[in-house]
């Protein structure tokens, strides 16, 4: 469903030139779960941003469902983000004045769907928050807030979820619960690309791509991920 072909990204020029990505290529099949692992500065988040249209590659191609998307302008990419790609960040980015249900319904409202309550309730139940729909972020734990953020990402039924250090602000137990949720979402048919610096977290994925200095140095097939 997703193909990254010879993607490079550079910033600056001359002596100030920084190579963030160098000739990166890989595929994500439908139902895939890939962990992109590497230390800080290895290019992990840059790669995720290029895939999600938050940044443009200097060269190479990003192909989603047979269509090249790296050369789309911002207006054209809006439809891709609304319908095919969803982000889950380390920071939850919930609106504090809104309830969990209202936060989840925001993408539906942006798409012009005024009645998304039933869908929002369904997704919140799917992520284990059926009893917390009217709570505001300040009334929820960190793990619960991330579940709301995941529900918000799922409400438009995207085919690909991009997760940038999704458990970075959590203790080990809560982080494990979120990773178990990602694993279940993948079993339900959603494709996931997850960025992490932690090899233990990467074990939850089906495949690990090791990124160093903007280059892929290793790929490991995990045959189903951590159980």
N, C-alpha and C positions, 0 to 999 in steps of 0.2 A: 504493500500500500504506500510505503514511503521509501524513496531512494535518494541518498545523498551522494552526489557524483563530483569528486575532485574539488571539494569546497575549500577555499582559502579565504582568510580575512586578515587584512593588515590595517594598522592605524598609523597615521603620521607619514612623514617622508624623510629621506636622507638619514642623518644620524639619529633622528627621533623615531624612525620607523620601528614599529613593533608588530611581529607576526603572531597573531592570536590563534589562527588555524592554518594548517599547511596541508593541502591536498588530501582532505579527509573524505573517505568513501565508505558507505555501508548501507545495508537495507534493513527495513523493518517490515516483516510480513504481517498480514492481518492476524491479530491475536498475539502479536509479539510483546515481550516485556524485556526491555534493554536497560541496563544500568550503565551510565557513562561515568567512569571513575577516574579520579586523578587529583593531585594536590591543588591548592590554591594557585591560580595563574596558569593552569594547564590548558585553558580554553573551553572548559565544560559549559559554563553559562553562556559564553559567546556562541557556541554551537547550538545550544537550545534556543537562543534568541534568533539565530538565523533560520532555524526550522520554523519557529513560530511567527516569523515576519516582524519581529521587533528590531531586527538589524538586517542589513543586506550583505551578502558575501562579496568579496572583491573579485572572485572568480568561482566558477563551478556552477552546479545546478542543484536545486531542491525540487523533487518531483513527488507530488501527492496524488494518488489515484490516477496516475497516468498523465497528469497535467503539471507543467512547470509552474511553480509559484514564487520562485525567488525574484522574478522580474516584474511582479505585480506592484502597482502603486498602492499607497495606503488605503485608498477608497475601495479598490478591488479586493484587498486582503481582508477587509472587514467581514465580508461574507464567509470567508474561510474560517475566521476565528469564531464567528457566530454558529457555524454549522458543522465544522469538521475538527477543529483543534481547540483544546481547552488547556489553560494553565493552572497549576497549583504551585504556589510559591512558599518559601520558608515563612515569610510574613503572611498573615491570613488575609489582610486587606478587606476586612469586613467593615461596613458602616455602623458605627457605634449606636446611632439613634434608631436603627432598624432591628426588628426581631430576626431570629434565625430564618424563619419562613420568608420574610420580606427580602433578606439578603439573597436567599436562594432564587427568588423570583426575578431579581434584577435583570439577568440576561434575557428573560422572556419579555420583559417590559421594553428593553432596548430593541427587541425584534418586532415591537408593535403588537405583542400579544397581551391584551389587558387582563385576561383571565387565565392565570397560570397557577392558581392556588392548589388545585388538585394534583398537578404535576409536581409542584414543590413539596407537598406533603408526602407524596409517593417516594421522592428521592431522599428526603430526610429520614423516612422510615428505613429506606434501603441502607443508609449509612449508620443506622442505630440511634437516631435522634428523634424518633416519632413522638416522644414525650417532652421534647424541649423546644417545640416549634415557636412558642411565644416568648422565649427567653432572648434577651439582648446579649451581645458579646461579653459585656462585663459580668454577666451572670453565668458564663460558661467557662469551663476549664480550657487550657490550651489545646488539649486533644479534641475537645468538643468543638472549639472554634475551627480547628483544621478540618474536622468532619463537615462543618457547615461550608467551608471553602471548597471542599471536594464535591459536596452536593451541588453547589452553585456551578462548578465546572461541568457537572454531569447533566444539568437540567435541559440542555439543548441536544442531548444525545450525541456528543462528539465521537468520532471514530478514533481519535488520537488524543491522549492525555500527556502533557509535558509537565513534569514535576521537578522543581528546582530545590534540592535539599528539603524535602517536605517534612522531615522530622527534626530539622536542625534546632528548633527551639524547645524540644521535649526531652523528658527523662526517658530512660531506656524502656520502661514498661509501656508508657504511653506511645512512644515511637513504634514499638513492636505492634501495638494494636492498629496503628495507622498503616503500617506495612502489611499487616494481615488483610486489612481492608483493600489495599491496592491489589494484593494477590487475588482476592476474591473478585474484584472488578475485572481483572485480567481473565480469570476463569470464565467470567460471564461474557467474554468476547471483546473487551476493550483493549486496544493496544496502548502501551505505556512506554515512554522514555523518561527515565529518572536519573537526575544528576546527583552524585554523592561523592564525598571524599572518603567514606567509611567502607572498608571491605566487608564488614559484617552486614551492613545494610544492602550492599550490592548483591549479597547471596540470595536475596529474595527474587531477583530477576532471573529470566531464562537465559540471558546472555549478558556478559560483561565486556564492555569496550574500555580499555585502559588508554587514557589520553595523557600524553606527556609533551610539554612544550608545543602544544597545538597539533601534535601528530598522534595517530593511532599506533601504539607500540605492541598491543596484544588484543586478541579477541578470544573469549572463553565461552563455549556452549555449556550451559549448566543443566540441560535436559530437564527443565521444569522448575528450576529455582528451589530455594530452601523450603523444606517441609516441616 
